[in-house]
Amino acid sequence: MDMVNQLSDGKTKAFAKHCFERHSRDELEDAAKGSPDQAEMKHWGITPGQWEEAVTAALADHQAPS
């Protein structure tokens, strides 16, 4: 989780870690194409920008060669 670990904001990093651990690459690709999820933003206390940053970081880590 190199990209996730590089996030400096605690809430964004926690949500990104959750996304990486709970969602598949395909699910994150679909999420990245759509609008930020209002329910997740409310639950995690994050902004649309933080949501997008977290999803992008989690997706990048899923796409990284292992």
Z-matrix of the N, CA and C atoms (Angstrom, degrees):
N
C 1 1.450
C 2 1.528 1 109.84
N 3 1.294 2 116.86 1 53.15
C 4 1.455 3 120.86 2 -178.01
C 5 1.519 4 113.17 3 -59.73
N 6 1.323 5 117.20 4 -46.99
C 7 1.468 6 120.59 5 -178.07
C 8 1.526 7 110.66 6 -67.54
N 9 1.314 8 116.70 7 -42.86
C 10 1.468 9 120.62 8 178.95
C 11 1.523 10 109.91 9 -60.70
N 12 1.326 11 116.81 10 -44.07
C 13 1.463 12 120.84 11 -177.73
C 14 1.524 13 112.74 12 -67.15
N 15 1.314 14 117.66 13 -19.84
C 16 1.463 15 121.07 14 179.46
C 17 1.530 16 112.59 15 -82.06
N 18 1.308 17 117.65 16 -12.97
C 19 1.463 18 120.07 17 179.04
C 20 1.523 19 109.43 18 -66.02
N 21 1.333 20 115.92 19 136.15
C 22 1.466 21 119.11 20 -176.24
C 23 1.527 22 113.15 21 -94.02
N 24 1.325 23 117.56 22 -28.88
C 25 1.463 24 120.38 23 -179.07
C 26 1.530 25 109.87 24 -78.26
N 27 1.316 26 116.91 25 127.19
C 28 1.457 27 121.94 26 -176.16
C 29 1.513 28 114.34 27 -59.64
N 30 1.326 29 117.44 28 -44.71
C 31 1.470 30 120.70 29 -178.99
C 32 1.520 31 110.89 30 -66.80
N 33 1.329 32 116.12 31 -41.76
C 34 1.464 33 120.46 32 179.59
C 35 1.522 34 109.88 33 -64.05
N 36 1.322 35 116.78 34 -43.63
C 37 1.460 36 121.47 35 -179.62
C 38 1.529 37 110.80 36 -63.92
N 39 1.329 38 116.98 37 -42.86
C 40 1.469 39 120.31 38 179.91
C 41 1.527 40 110.71 39 -63.05
N 42 1.328 41 116.85 40 -42.53
C 43 1.464 42 120.00 41 179.15
C 44 1.528 43 110.46 42 -67.96
N 45 1.323 44 117.67 43 -39.79
C 46 1.466 45 121.19 44 179.07
C 47 1.528 46 110.42 45 -62.25
N 48 1.323 47 116.70 46 -42.23
C 49 1.470 48 120.83 47 178.41
C 50 1.529 49 109.67 48 -62.32
N 51 1.331 50 116.24 49 -43.37
C 52 1.461 51 121.08 50 176.92
C 53 1.537 52 109.94 51 -58.62
N 54 1.318 53 116.75 52 -46.46
C 55 1.469 54 120.94 53 -179.51
C 56 1.525 55 110.85 54 -60.75
N 57 1.323 56 116.35 55 -45.07
C 58 1.459 57 120.82 56 -178.63
C 59 1.522 58 111.31 57 -62.25
N 60 1.322 59 116.55 58 -42.73
C 61 1.460 60 121.00 59 -175.76
C 62 1.521 61 113.53 60 -78.60
N 63 1.317 62 118.10 61 -28.40
C 64 1.468 63 121.07 62 -172.41
C 65 1.523 64 115.25 63 -104.59
N 66 1.337 65 117.30 64 -14.17
C 67 1.470 66 119.30 65 -174.68
C 68 1.524 67 110.83 66 -124.42
N 69 1.319 68 114.46 67 147.32
C 70 1.460 69 120.35 68 178.47
C 71 1.530 70 109.91 69 -79.57
N 72 1.311 71 114.52 70 168.05
C 73 1.468 72 120.49 71 176.60
C 74 1.529 73 110.07 72 -56.94
N 75 1.330 74 117.20 73 -45.57
C 76 1.462 75 121.20 74 -179.03
C 77 1.531 76 111.55 75 -61.73
N 78 1.329 77 116.34 76 -42.13
C 79 1.471 78 119.94 77 178.97
C 80 1.527 79 110.91 78 -63.13
N 81 1.319 80 116.33 79 -40.73
C 82 1.466 81 119.69 80 179.69
C 83 1.518 82 111.63 81 -70.14
N 84 1.333 83 117.28 82 -35.35
C 85 1.468 84 120.17 83 175.91
C 86 1.523 85 110.11 84 -61.99
N 87 1.324 86 116.78 85 -44.35
C 88 1.466 87 120.74 86 177.94
C 89 1.526 88 110.93 87 -63.04
N 90 1.330 89 117.22 88 -42.58
C 91 1.460 90 121.44 89 -179.87
C 92 1.527 91 110.64 90 -62.90
N 93 1.327 92 116.39 91 -40.98
C 94 1.463 93 120.97 92 -178.32
C 95 1.532 94 112.05 93 -65.20
N 96 1.324 95 116.74 94 -27.29
C 97 1.463 96 121.33 95 179.81
C 98 1.521 97 112.18 96 -79.23
N 99 1.334 98 117.04 97 -20.65
C 100 1.459 99 121.17 98 -175.98
C 101 1.515 100 112.40 99 -99.88
N 102 1.308 101 114.19 100 -166.10
C 103 1.459 102 121.44 101 178.63
C 104 1.522 103 109.79 102 -87.95
N 105 1.327 104 116.54 103 154.60
C 106 1.468 105 119.30 104 176.52
C 107 1.523 106 111.39 105 -55.67
N 108 1.310 107 115.67 106 140.83
C 109 1.460 108 122.08 107 -178.19
C 110 1.530 109 109.73 108 -78.02
N 111 1.327 110 115.66 109 116.28
C 112 1.464 111 121.16 110 -176.23
C 113 1.529 112 112.40 111 -61.46
N 114 1.322 113 116.89 112 -41.21
C 115 1.463 114 120.45 113 -178.68
C 116 1.528 115 110.81 114 -65.07
N 117 1.326 116 117.08 115 -42.23
C 118 1.463 117 120.02 116 178.90
C 119 1.519 118 111.14 117 -65.93
N 120 1.323 119 116.50 118 -41.06
C 121 1.470 120 119.40 119 178.90
C 122 1.524 121 110.95 120 -61.35
N 123 1.318 122 116.39 121 -42.51
C 124 1.458 123 120.31 122 179.42
C 125 1.527 124 110.61 123 -65.46
N 126 1.326 125 116.29 124 -46.21
C 127 1.465 126 121.38 125 -178.74
C 128 1.528 127 111.53 126 -60.79
N 129 1.317 128 116.82 127 -44.32
C 130 1.461 129 121.72 128 -176.09
C 131 1.535 130 113.32 129 -88.29
N 132 1.318 131 117.25 130 -10.14
C 133 1.461 132 120.97 131 -179.34
C 134 1.518 133 112.58 132 66.93
N 135 1.342 134 115.48 133 42.78
C 136 1.460 135 120.56 134 -177.94
C 137 1.525 136 110.90 135 -121.37
N 138 1.315 137 115.39 136 161.91
C 139 1.465 138 122.55 137 179.19
C 140 1.526 139 109.93 138 -89.46
N 141 1.340 140 117.47 139 167.86
C 142 1.470 141 118.87 140 175.18
C 143 1.534 142 112.11 141 -57.14
N 144 1.313 143 117.80 142 -38.35
C 145 1.465 144 120.91 143 178.91
C 146 1.517 145 112.16 144 -64.56
N 147 1.328 146 116.42 145 -40.76
C 148 1.463 147 120.25 146 177.53
C 149 1.522 148 110.54 147 -66.38
N 150 1.326 149 116.87 148 -40.47
C 151 1.465 150 121.41 149 178.56
C 152 1.526 151 109.60 150 -59.36
N 153 1.334 152 116.19 151 -48.54
C 154 1.469 153 120.78 152 -178.93
C 155 1.526 154 111.25 153 -63.07
N 156 1.329 155 117.02 154 -41.80
C 157 1.463 156 121.05 155 179.45
C 158 1.529 157 110.80 156 -62.72
N 159 1.319 158 116.58 157 -42.62
C 160 1.459 159 121.13 158 -179.36
C 161 1.524 160 111.64 159 -66.16
N 162 1.310 161 116.99 160 -46.24
C 163 1.469 162 121.05 161 179.91
C 164 1.527 163 109.95 162 -63.25
N 165 1.324 164 116.92 163 -42.07
C 166 1.463 165 121.22 164 179.25
C 167 1.522 166 111.27 165 -62.74
N 168 1.333 167 117.15 166 -43.64
C 169 1.465 168 120.84 167 179.87
C 170 1.529 169 110.76 168 -65.59
N 171 1.328 170 117.02 169 -43.85
C 172 1.463 171 120.29 170 179.60
C 173 1.526 172 110.74 171 -63.22
N 174 1.318 173 116.60 172 -41.30
C 175 1.465 174 120.53 173 178.83
C 176 1.525 175 110.49 174 -64.89
N 177 1.323 176 117.01 175 -43.05
C 178 1.471 177 120.30 176 179.25
C 179 1.521 178 110.58 177 -59.73
N 180 1.318 179 116.93 178 -40.05
C 181 1.454 180 119.60 179 179.07
C 182 1.533 181 111.88 180 -68.67
N 183 1.315 182 117.79 181 -33.37
C 184 1.467 183 120.30 182 175.97
C 185 1.519 184 110.53 183 -68.18
N 186 1.329 185 116.93 184 -32.75
C 187 1.466 186 121.37 185 -177.07
C 188 1.515 187 113.07 186 -83.97
N 189 1.328 188 117.26 187 -16.15
C 190 1.467 189 120.96 188 -177.60
C 191 1.522 190 110.47 189 -66.55
N 192 1.319 191 115.91 190 140.41
C 193 1.474 192 117.43 191 177.09
C 194 1.517 193 110.76 192 -65.19
N 195 1.330 194 115.26 193 142.21
C 196 1.469 195 118.12 194 -178.79
C 197 1.499 196 112.65 195 -97.50
